[in-house]
Amino acid sequence: MTAAWDDARRAFADAAQWFVATAGLVGDRWDQPGLGEWDVRALVGHTSRSLLTVEAYLGRPAPAVEIGSAVEYVRATSAMAAGAAVAERGTAAGAALGDDPADAVAGIARRVLALVGTTDGSEPVTTIAGGMRLADYLPTRTFELAEHTADLASALGLPPEVPPTAAAEALRLVADLAVAGGRAGPLLLAATGRPGLPAGFSVL
């Protein structure tokens, strides 16, 4: 196991555990607004897919590596991420969590983290964008967990206190996406206290 892979797994685990802890604070607010058209249950359902896809893709070894980095994956799937099917899958995933969504999320996280604990990052997995090494795919899931748990915390009126390991992993991907998309300048200016980002700005 390389130090980089050990760090990536730790960031993923910390993000997953923050998600579990935050979902555990929902209480009876599952029907409250979550994000966009999603209520809190659907937002949690969508976020749980960041764990479930790791499990599913590890069960489908890829015959070849076609996507060479996390940045390539995000850029390849950006159009899919904006589609109506994503909203529908989030709603369906929320419903699938059953009568005790928080407990279901905790169970998913335990199962997936145990599975990832048996890997070394070299595993070729079949993603919706094509074959990838797990080491290149996992940071995209850490990013999703960090981003959407921050959404969930905000929906619940909590500070979005992203664990440092997960924050560093997610922000590295944000920076790489900004550079790849030619958007580094506005992001750098905003991050250092200059005037705000242009309307609709996103690295995705």
C-alpha positions in Angstrom: 0.0 0.0 0.0 1.4 3.4 -1.0 1.1 6.4 1.3 -1.0 8.2 -1.3 -3.5 5.3 -1.3 -3.5 5.2 2.4 -4.3 8.9 2.5 -7.1 8.6 -0.1 -8.7 5.8 1.8 -8.6 7.8 5.0 -10.1 10.8 3.3 -12.9 8.6 2.0 -13.5 7.0 5.4 -13.5 10.4 7.2 -16.0 11.8 4.6 -18.2 8.7 5.0 -18.2 8.9 8.8 -19.1 12.6 8.7 -22.0 11.8 6.4 -23.2 9.1 8.8 -22.9 11.4 11.7 -24.8 14.2 9.9 -27.5 11.9 8.7 -27.9 10.8 12.3 -28.9 14.4 13.3 -31.8 14.6 10.9 -34.3 13.4 13.4 -37.8 13.9 12.0 -36.8 16.3 9.3 -36.6 13.9 6.4 -39.4 15.7 4.4 -37.8 19.2 4.8 -36.2 20.9 1.8 -32.7 19.4 1.1 -31.2 20.6 -2.2 -33.0 21.9 -5.2 -36.0 19.6 -5.9 -34.8 17.0 -3.3 -36.1 16.8 0.2 -33.6 15.8 3.0 -34.4 12.1 2.4 -33.6 12.3 -1.3 -30.4 14.3 -0.6 -29.3 11.6 1.8 -30.3 8.9 -0.7 -28.2 10.6 -3.5 -25.3 11.0 -1.1 -25.4 7.3 -0.1 -24.8 6.5 -3.8 -21.3 7.8 -3.3 -20.8 4.7 -1.1 -22.9 2.3 -3.0 -21.3 2.9 -6.4 -17.9 2.0 -5.0 -19.3 -1.3 -3.9 -21.1 -1.9 -7.2 -18.1 -1.0 -9.4 -15.7 -3.2 -7.4 -18.1 -6.0 -8.3 -17.6 -5.2 -12.0 -13.8 -5.4 -12.8 -13.0 -3.4 -15.9 -11.2 -5.2 -18.8 -9.2 -2.0 -19.5 -8.5 1.4 -18.0 -10.1 4.1 -20.2 -10.3 7.0 -17.8 -7.0 8.0 -16.3 -7.8 10.5 -13.5 -10.5 11.9 -11.3 -10.6 15.0 -13.4 -11.2 13.0 -16.6 -14.1 11.2 -14.8 -15.8 14.4 -13.6 -15.5 16.1 -17.0 -16.7 12.9 -18.8 -19.8 12.7 -16.5 -20.7 16.4 -16.1 -23.5 16.2 -18.7 -25.0 13.1 -17.0 -24.8 14.8 -13.6 -27.1 17.6 -14.9 -29.8 15.2 -16.2 -33.2 14.5 -14.8 -32.2 10.9 -14.2 -29.8 12.0 -11.4 -32.7 13.6 -9.5 -34.8 10.6 -10.0 -32.1 8.2 -8.8 -31.6 10.4 -5.7 -35.3 10.2 -4.9 -35.4 6.4 -5.4 -32.2 6.0 -3.3 -33.8 8.0 -0.5 -36.9 5.8 -0.6 -34.8 2.7 -0.6 -33.3 3.7 2.8 -36.5 2.5 4.4 -38.1 3.5 7.7 -34.8 4.3 9.4 -32.7 6.1 6.8 -29.9 7.1 9.3 -29.4 3.5 10.4 -29.5 2.3 6.8 -26.7 4.9 5.9 -24.6 3.7 8.8 -24.9 0.1 7.7 -24.0 1.0 4.1 -20.9 2.9 5.3 -19.7 0.1 7.5 -20.0 -2.4 4.7 -18.4 -0.2 2.0 -15.5 0.9 4.2 -14.8 -2.6 5.2 -14.7 -3.5 1.5 -12.4 -0.6 0.6 -10.1 -1.7 3.4 -9.3 -4.8 1.5 -8.1 -3.0 -1.6 -4.8 -1.5 -2.7 -6.1 1.0 -5.3 -4.9 -0.9 -8.4 -8.3 -2.6 -8.9 -9.8 -1.7 -12.3 -13.5 -0.8 -11.8 -16.2 -0.3 -14.4 -17.8 3.1 -13.9 -20.4 4.9 -15.9 -17.6 6.7 -17.8 -15.5 3.6 -18.5 -12.8 1.6 -16.8 -10.8 3.2 -14.1 -8.4 2.3 -11.4 -10.0 2.5 -7.9 -7.3 4.9 -6.8 -8.5 7.4 -9.5 -12.2 6.8 -8.8 -12.3 7.0 -5.0 -11.4 10.7 -4.8 -14.5 11.5 -6.8 -16.6 9.8 -4.2 -14.8 11.6 -1.4 -15.6 14.9 -3.2 -19.3 13.9 -3.6 -19.5 12.9 0.1 -17.9 16.1 1.2 -20.0 18.3 -1.1 -23.4 16.7 -0.4 -22.8 16.3 3.4 -22.1 20.0 3.4 -25.4 20.5 1.6 -27.1 18.3 4.2 -25.5 20.2 7.1 -26.7 23.5 5.5 -30.2 22.1 5.1 -30.2 21.2 8.8 -28.8 24.6 9.9 -25.5 23.1 10.9 -22.0 24.4 10.0 -20.5 22.5 7.1 -17.4 21.3 9.0 -15.8 19.0 6.5 -13.2 16.7 8.0 -9.7 18.1 7.1 -8.6 15.0 5.2 -11.8 14.9 3.1 -11.7 18.7 2.6 -8.1 18.5 1.3 -9.0 15.7 -1.1 -12.1 17.5 -2.4 -10.4 20.9 -2.8 -7.5 19.3 -4.7 -10.1 18.0 -7.2 -11.8 21.4 -7.3 -8.4 23.0 -8.1 -7.6 20.5 -10.7 -11.0 20.9 -12.4 -10.6 24.7 -12.3 -7.2 24.5 -14.0 -8.5 21.9 -16.6 -11.5 24.0 -17.4 -9.7 27.4 -17.6 -11.4 28.7 -14.5 -8.5 29.0 -12.1 -8.2 32.8 -12.2 -11.7 33.7 -10.9 -11.5 30.9 -8.3 -8.1 32.1 -7.1 -9.3 35.7 -6.8 -12.5 34.8 -4.9 -10.6 32.5 -2.6 -8.2 35.3 -1.7 -10.8 37.9 -0.8 -11.3 39.6 -4.2 -14.7 40.4 -5.6 -17.1 37.4 -5.8 -17.3 34.7 -8.5 -19.2 35.3 -11.7 -22.9 34.4 -11.7 -23.3 30.7 -12.2 -19.6 29.9 -11.7 -18.8 26.2 -11.3 -15.8 24.0 -11.9 -18.1 21.1 -12.8 
